[in-house]
Amino acid sequence: MNLSKAIKMLFFSGCFLIFSIALQGQNKVSSAQLDLKLKANTELYRKNIDEAFLQIPDLLKLARNLKNSNAEMKIIDRKCRYFYSKNLIDSLIVQAEELKKVSANYQDYYFESMANVYLAETYSINNLPDRAIENLNDAYKLLEKADAKSEKVFFAKANVLGSFANIYLDKKQPKEAAKKIRQVIKNGYEIQNIEERNVFQYLNYSNIANIYLQINIDSAKIFADKSLAIRPKENTDDKNLISIYSVLGTYYEKKKDFKSSINYFHKALKVSKSNGTDLNLNEIYLPLRRIYLSTNQKDSAEFYRIKAEAYDLKVMNSKYNSLQKVLSKEKNLHEQSRPEHYLYAILG
């Protein structure tokens, strides 16, 4: 019940006023509780995204009941992050479209830009890089309209540059991808607080380490080591570790140090299992299969062959479903853009 309704009720009965005041108090408590629940869900998401995701429906319902637009967008954004982390691209595109619609309705440039970033990822995965770049350009334009002093806008711009890097990797242009992440690293030095800067650069060094696997393997290890050196102590099983351990596993595989390579790949799998992240698992399964084959450990090699094929099937199904959604959207856009005289020609 809003304040204007409470004022109207005052003219009819004092008891309505008392009820209204009590209800407003409940709403304040509920809003405070929602903030606490969201904070707790954020912490849980860092530890285990599957458990955190189970809380999302109730949180979203509460946010909408309280008409808390910012919380609503945060929760939808979290759903997008979940589906991205699980490589469920068909579900990601649905949630990204919802986030775009809701954020545009609330005129929130930040979350609308993030929706465009997620959509760009779906286009990129479906081998439509030009459409992906269009979405990223739209995302950056929206962020230019947002508060330039806002921390979340600063980090959102970094996300956009990171997504550009992903697309350049898909286009087999790793050097262009590296340029984008180097720009993010350079921007990171604007963060004055050393601990906050380290948290930011920890992710960036990991990202550029992955890129350098395609450019220079020794540089990849240097960046992976730099990332580990500034890793925040409180991040026990963060998903970024999967990436770092995979880079180190690949490095030692290339150097024929198979014992160290297997150790790092298994560390990556342990973290993945712990926090529920399924993204890019074949970058672990396939190298392990190669190593076990080359060291004549046939049973282990066969185990990871089966794991890799099952993962491929899951990704292909999700990718196929997402492609159908993309094509359906493209068809609708095309039909909406048809000139009117074309329609008349058919009818005539």
N, C-alpha and C positions, 0 to 999 in steps of 0.2 A: 504494500500500500504506500503510495507516495504522499508527500506533504500536502499537496493541493487537495487531495481527497480528504485528508484528515481535517483540514480547515473547513471544508464544506460540511463535514459531519458535525463539527462543533455547534452549528446552528440547530441541529436536530436533538442532540442529546449529549450530556457530559460524559456518559459512559463510553460513547464512541471515541471521544478524545483520549480517554484513558487507554482504551484498546489500541488506538493508533500509536500512542507513545510507546506502549509495550511492544508492539509489533516492529516499530522502527528500531528499538533496542535489540530485538532478536535479529533483525537484518544486519545491524552493525556487528553483532557477535558472529553471525554466519559469515560475513565478509572477512572478518578477522580469521575465522576458522579456515576459510577457503585459502587465504594467503599462507597460513601455516601448512595446510595440506599440500598446496602447490610446492612449497619449499621442500617439504619432506619427500614429495614425489620426484623433485629434481635430484635430490641426493640419492634416492633409490635408483633412478634412471642411470646414474653414473656407475652403480654397482651391478644392477641386473635389470636390463630394459624390459624383459618379459614380465617380471613381477610389477614393475612400474606401470606397464601398459594396462594391466588388469584394473588399475585404479582410474583409468582415464574416463570411462563412461560416466561414473558417478561424479567425478570432478566437473565434467562438461555439463552435466545436468544441473549441478549446483550453480555453476557460473551463469548459465542461462536463466535459471530461476531468479537469481539475484540481479540479472541484467548487468553483469560485470563484463563489459565488452573486452577489456584488456585481458582478463583471465580466460575468456572464451577463445580469443585468438592464440594465446600462449598454449592452450591445451590442444587446439587443432594443429598448431605448429609442431607440438610434441608428437602428435600422431604421425605427421609427415616424417619427422626424424626417425621414428620407430620403423616405419615401412621402408625408409631408405636404408637403415641399418640392417634390416632383415632381407634386403634385396627383393622386396615384394613390390615391383614397379607398377603392377596393375592397381594395387591399392593406393600406392603413392599418388598416382595421377588423379584419382578421385578426391583424395584429401587435399591435394594442392589446389585443385579447382575450387573446393569448398573454402579453403583459406583465402584464396584470391577474391571470391565473391563476398565473404564476410568482411574482410579487411577493406575492400573498396567501399562497402556500405558504410563502414565506420570511418572512412577516409584516413586510414592508418597507413602511411607510406612505408613504414618499416616492414610490417607483416605482409603487405601487398608485394613488396620487393622480394621477400623470402619465398612467397608463393611462386613468383616467377623463376626463382633459382631452382626450386624443386621441379617445376615444369621443364626447365632447361635440361635438368638431369634426365628426365623421362625421354625427351627428344634425342638427347645425346646417346642414351643407351639403345634407342631404336634407330640409330644410324641416320639421324636427321640433324646434323651439326649446325646447319644454317638457321633452322628454326630455333635451336637451342641458343644460338648467339643472339637472335632477336629477343628472346626472353631475358637474357642476361643484360642486354642493352637497356631494355625496359626497366629491369630491376635497378640498374645504376642511375637511370634518370629519376626514378622515384626516390632514391636515397639522396639525390641532389636537392630534392624539395624538402627533405626532412631536416630536423635540427642538427646542424653541422657539429655542435658541441656535445651531442649525445654519444655516450660510450657505445650503446648498442648499435647506433648507426655506423660508428667507426668499425665495429666488428662485422657488421653486415657487409660493408664494402669489402672487407677482407674475404668474406665468404664468396662474394661475387667474383673477385679476382681468382679465388681458388677454383671456382666452377669453370671459369675461362680456361684455367690450366688443365682441368679434367678433359675439356673438349679438345684442346690441342693435343693431349695425349691420345685421345680416341682417333684424332686425325694423323697420328704418327708424326707429330711435331714436338718432340720433348724439349727442344731448346726454347721454343716459344712458350711452352708451359713453365719452364724454369724461370723465364723472365717475369712472368706474372707473380710467382711465389717470391722471387727476389724483391719485387716491389712491395709485397706484403711484409716481408722481413724488414725492409727499410722503413716502412711506415710504423713498424712495431717499436722503433726507437723513440717514437713520440710519447710512449707510455712512460711516465716519470717514475712510478713505483716499480722498484726492481723485481719484487715478487710477482706482481701482475704482469710485468713485461716477460718474465721467464715463463709463466703459464702460457702466454700468447706465442712466444717463440718456440716453446717446446713442441707445439703442434706444427708450426711452420717448418722447423728443421726436419721433422719427421716427413712432412709432405714433400719437401725438396729432395730428401734422401730417396724417396720412392721414384721420383722423376729421374734422378741421376743413375738409377739402375739401368736406364736406357741410354745413358750418355757416357758415364765413367764410373765403373764399379768401386774404385778406390774413393772417389769423392762421395759416393753414396754412403759408404761406411763412415766417413768423416762426419757427415751431417747426422747420421743415425747416432753416433757417439755424442755429438754435441747436444742432440735432443735428450738423450738419457742423462747427460751431465746436469741439465737444468730441470729435470722432471720434478714436479711438485711432489713432496713426500706423502701428502694426504691422498694422492691418486693411486690407490693400490692396484686396481684391476681395470683401469680406463682402457677404452678400445683403441686408443692411439698406440698402446704398447704392442698390439697385434701387428700394426704396420711396422714398427721399429724392429721387432723380433723377426718379422718376415724379411726385411731388408738385410739384417745381419745373417739370417739363414741362407739367403741367396748369395751373399758375399762369400761366405765360407764354402758354399757348394762350388762356386766358381774357382775358389782357391784349392779345391780338392780336399779340404779339411771336413770330411763328412761327419765325423763325430760332433764337431762344434755346430755344423749346419743342422743336423738332426735335433740337437739340444735346443737351438733357437726356434726351430719350427714347432717343436713340441711345447715350448713356452708360449708361443703364439696361440696354439690350439687350447692350452689350458686357460688362458685369459679369455678366449672366445667362448669357451664353455661356461666360464664363471660369470661373465656379464651378458651372455645371450646374443652377442653380435654374430651375424652370419655373413657379413659382407666380404666378398672376395675370398672365400674359403679355398677355392681351387688354386689360389696363389700359394697355398700351403700344402694341400693334398697332392697336387701334381709334382712339385719338387720332391716331396717325400717319396713318392712312387719312383721317381727317377733315381734317387739316391739308393733306395733299397734294391732296385734292379741292378744298379751298377756295383753294389756290394754283395750281390747274390743272396739277398734275403727275400726269397720269392713270396713267402706267406705275407710278410708285411707289405710288399709291393702290391700284391693282389688285394689286400685289405684297402689300401688307399686308392687303387683303381676303382673299386666298387663305390667308395665314398665319393670320388670325383664324378663318376657317372651319375650317381643319385643327385648330387648337387647340381650338375649341369641340367638334368631333367627338370628339377625344381625351378631353376633360373629361366630355362627356355619356356616353360609353361607360363610363368609370370610375365616374361617378356612378350610372349605371343598375345596374352590377354591385354597387356598394356598397349601393344601395337594396334589392336582392334579399337581400343578407346581413342588412341591418337588419330587413326584413320577416320573414325566416326566424327571426331571433332573437326578434322580437316574438311570432311565432306560437308558438314553443316556450315562451316565458314564460307566454303566455296558457293554453296547454294544461296546463302544470305547476301553474297557480294554480286550475284548475277544482276545485270542491268534489267530494268523493267521491260524493255522492248523485246528482250529474249523470251520472257514469259508470255508476252502477247503473241509472239510468233508461234509458240507451241499451241496456245489456246485457239488461235485463229485457224 
